[in-house]
């Protein structure tokens, strides 16, 4: 039996942080053997917010290098740059014409992002979910491994695919979201009520994968908690719950085991243990990133090969959609 296909993407904006890693990238890496994998650096999505062209180009390759450093194995997975396959924006247009303003207007990320980027609220930002739906639907995707914040966008992708298939004939596979049980929404260390994000301003908000051990220790020591003392999983204690969840993912221990280990111990001891675990998990990634980044030609070659491999799938789906809708 052939393997199911997964597709996912990540934007080359800012540095990749622990939320991106635990919510998405680590799961891509860990399940590479189980699926046929397509991963994409979504640089066309990145231009929905203001970017410096040269920096965007650099960040695109750097992010690809980071994904390889995290363990994306090109023998098992295809990795490519979104803008290298013209069918993405082309299909996005067809989907635009099949999504109602009402449905698009309900997207909460557009509301959040337009508040944060009030000087550049462009039509691309509004249409962002249609391009994301095109990314997924072009590859006849079975599953989409993402963090929880992408749930609404995925619902839209499913809805437009169902509508298109019904109105014009069978064209797209209906993709299933794959959202992890733990790590789907890693919160900011300085403010556990907001999602960890690349754009937040606070110096102690996010742990980036390229942070040094000293920076990781400092940020975890400063992480916001509460005035209680017991180290237990309690969702009402958002700061501690977030830290414990991170600890749980890296140690693969059960909640009970972790609570037992820290019985009678305080925040100080727990935070040092957590910092150790995070530092050791990120150390090999950082080392591999530095090594790979010195081989820019190698990364470019991998990305070109990745695009060449998946382009025929995108072409076939796009041709079918065009024909069904009467565009030729
Ligand atoms: P992006 O670049 O914002 O984030 C990449 C992935 O990281 C996840 N993520 C988080 N998970 C847990 N906790 C957090 N604090 C956290 N922050 C981010 C995101 O859920 C995502 O999985 N729209 C997408 C990119 C995209 C895409 C696609 C994804 C474009 N086309 C097609 C899947 C399929 C985005 O902005 O991701």
Boltz pocket constraint, residues with backbone or C-beta under 6 A from the ligand:
constraints:
  - pocket:
      binder: B
      contacts: [[A, 7], [A, 8], [A, 9], [A, 10], [A, 11], [A, 12], [A, 18], [A, 19], [A, 20], [A, 21], [A, 22], [A, 23], [A, 24], [A, 25], [A, 42], [A, 45], [A, 131], [A, 132], [A, 135], [A, 136], [A, 144], [A, 145], [A, 146], [A, 147], [A, 148], [A, 149], [A, 150], [A, 153], [A, 183], [A, 184], [A, 185], [A, 186], [A, 187], [A, 195], [A, 196], [A, 197]]
      max_distance: 6.0
